[in-house]
Amino acid sequence: MTQQPDMIQQITGYLRREGSRPLDELGVLMDTAAADWQRCLDAMTEAQACFHPPDGPTPTTPGSGEGPKWCAKEVIGHFLFSERSLNQRIAEMAGLPPPAVQIPRVRAMGEQSAEDERQTIDELRQRLDSFFDDTRALLSSLESLGAPNGSFPHPVFGPLTVPEWIAFHRLHSIDHIRQIDAVKSAPGYPAA
């Protein structure tokens, strides 16, 4: 991560503020993130979803610097892999049953999902919708049980509580939606 310490402090402050909200309000954040993904990918064709920015100056990339030359499908594959892994870890902490399809734990920033990336853009839209539905269901279970105590570390932002990690879903969405928007404005991006 190549960010200034003040940017990291600002982001950490955002996660702390949002993570202090009641869990039902975090559900609203998930609704907003899901709608932002829908807007970003609306009418995207398969050719557009597979477009890689040309060699040359690196386009605007997310704060993490992950995948500056990723196509939209690679961005979505990364997002889904890391966020589903995160939800699985939260469910484990809360003592909830594991999901039907278990995801390996993320070991490093920038990991991707070849399985997701092989899907069509329409299937990826559905997978994103399903992820946000699953996250809302997880939040509902956490509302009934109470969020588990404890935290686990983010490699840049340090230890985050479960509600702060839920807020991270929104922040991570913003980051990668901006990345896809940069790809969409890159020279050579296919017309619809």
C-alpha positions in Angstrom: 0.0 0.0 0.0 1.5 3.3 -1.0 -0.9 5.7 0.7 0.0 8.5 3.0 -0.5 7.9 6.8 -3.2 10.6 6.9 -5.2 8.8 4.2 -4.9 5.6 6.2 -6.1 7.4 9.3 -9.1 8.9 7.4 -10.1 5.5 6.1 -9.6 3.9 9.5 -11.7 6.7 11.0 -14.5 6.0 8.5 -14.4 2.3 9.4 -14.6 3.1 13.1 -17.5 5.5 12.6 -19.5 3.3 10.3 -18.7 0.2 12.5 -20.2 1.9 15.5 -23.6 2.1 13.9 -26.3 -0.4 14.7 -26.2 -3.5 12.5 -29.5 -2.7 10.8 -27.9 0.6 9.6 -25.0 -1.4 8.2 -27.6 -3.2 6.1 -28.4 0.2 4.5 -24.7 0.5 3.6 -24.9 -2.9 1.9 -28.0 -1.8 0.0 -26.1 1.3 -1.2 -23.0 -0.8 -2.2 -25.2 -3.3 -4.1 -26.9 -0.5 -6.0 -23.5 1.1 -6.8 -22.3 -2.1 -8.3 -25.5 -2.4 -10.4 -25.0 1.1 -11.7 -21.4 0.5 -12.5 -22.0 -2.7 -14.4 -25.4 -1.7 -16.0 -25.4 -2.6 -19.7 -21.7 -3.7 -19.6 -21.1 -6.1 -22.5 -18.9 -9.2 -22.3 -16.2 -7.4 -24.5 -16.2 -4.5 -22.1 -16.0 -6.7 -19.1 -12.9 -8.4 -20.5 -11.2 -5.2 -21.7 -7.7 -4.6 -20.2 -6.4 -1.1 -20.1 -3.5 -0.7 -22.6 0.1 -0.5 -21.6 1.3 3.0 -20.8 0.5 5.2 -17.8 -1.3 3.3 -15.1 -4.9 4.4 -14.8 -6.3 5.6 -11.5 -6.3 2.6 -9.3 -7.9 1.8 -6.0 -6.3 2.9 -2.8 -4.8 -0.6 -2.3 -3.0 -0.4 -5.7 -4.3 -3.9 -6.5 -4.6 -4.9 -10.1 -4.1 -1.6 -11.9 -4.4 -3.4 -15.3 -7.3 -5.7 -14.3 -10.3 -6.0 -16.5 -13.8 -5.6 -14.9 -14.2 -9.4 -14.5 -10.9 -9.7 -12.7 -11.9 -6.8 -10.3 -15.2 -8.5 -9.6 -13.5 -11.9 -9.1 -11.1 -10.3 -6.6 -14.0 -8.5 -4.8 -16.2 -11.6 -4.5 -13.4 -13.9 -3.4 -12.1 -11.5 -0.6 -15.6 -10.4 0.6 -17.1 -13.9 0.7 -14.0 -15.1 2.6 -14.6 -12.2 5.0 -18.2 -13.1 5.5 -17.2 -16.7 6.1 -14.7 -15.6 8.8 -17.4 -13.4 10.5 -19.8 -16.3 10.5 -17.2 -18.6 12.1 -16.6 -16.0 14.8 -20.3 -15.8 15.5 -20.7 -19.5 15.7 -23.0 -19.6 12.7 -23.1 -22.6 10.4 -20.6 -22.5 7.5 -21.8 -21.5 4.1 -22.7 -24.4 1.7 -19.7 -23.4 -0.5 -16.6 -22.8 1.6 -14.1 -20.2 0.3 -10.4 -20.4 1.2 -9.3 -17.7 3.6 -7.7 -14.7 1.9 -3.9 -14.8 2.6 -2.8 -11.6 1.0 -4.1 -8.4 -0.6 -4.9 -8.7 -4.3 -6.0 -12.4 -4.4 -8.4 -13.2 -7.2 -10.9 -15.9 -8.1 -10.3 -17.7 -11.4 -13.7 -19.4 -10.9 -15.5 -16.1 -10.8 -13.5 -14.6 -13.6 -14.5 -17.4 -16.0 -18.2 -16.4 -15.5 -20.0 -14.2 -18.0 -20.7 -10.6 -16.9 -24.4 -11.5 -16.4 -23.4 -14.4 -14.1 -21.1 -12.0 -12.2 -23.9 -9.5 -11.7 -26.0 -12.3 -10.3 -23.1 -13.4 -8.0 -22.7 -9.9 -6.7 -26.5 -9.7 -6.0 -26.2 -13.1 -4.2 -23.2 -11.9 -2.2 -25.1 -8.8 -1.0 -28.2 -11.0 -0.2 -25.9 -13.3 1.8 -24.4 -10.4 3.6 -27.8 -9.0 4.6 -28.7 -12.5 5.9 -25.5 -12.6 7.9 -26.3 -9.2 9.3 -29.8 -10.4 10.2 -28.3 -13.4 12.1 -25.8 -11.1 13.8 -28.7 -8.8 14.9 -30.3 -11.8 16.5 -27.2 -13.1 18.2 -25.3 -9.9 18.7 -22.0 -9.2 16.9 -19.2 -11.4 18.2 -16.6 -9.7 20.4 -13.1 -9.5 19.1 -11.4 -8.4 16.0 -9.0 -9.6 13.4 -6.5 -7.6 11.4 -6.6 -5.9 8.1 -3.1 -5.7 6.6 -3.2 -1.9 6.3 -6.0 -0.7 8.7 -5.1 -2.9 11.6 -7.5 -4.8 13.9 -11.2 -4.3 12.8 -14.3 -5.5 14.7 -17.0 -7.4 13.0 -19.1 -4.3 12.4 -16.1 -2.5 11.1 -15.4 -5.4 8.7 -19.0 -5.1 7.5 -18.4 -1.4 6.8 -15.3 -2.5 4.9 -17.6 -4.2 2.3 -18.8 -0.7 1.4 -15.4 0.8 1.3 -14.0 -2.0 -0.8 -16.9 -1.7 -3.2 -16.2 2.1 -3.6 -12.5 1.3 -4.2 -13.1 -1.2 -7.0 -16.1 0.5 -8.6 -13.7 3.5 -9.1 -11.2 1.1 -10.6 -13.8 -0.2 -13.1 -14.8 3.3 -13.9 -11.1 4.1 -14.7 -11.0 1.1 -17.0 -14.2 2.3 -18.7 -12.5 5.7 -19.4 -9.3 4.1 -20.7 -8.3 4.5 -24.4 -9.7 1.7 -26.5 -12.6 0.7 -24.2 -15.1 -1.0 -26.5 -18.3 0.7 -27.5 -21.5 -0.9 -26.3 
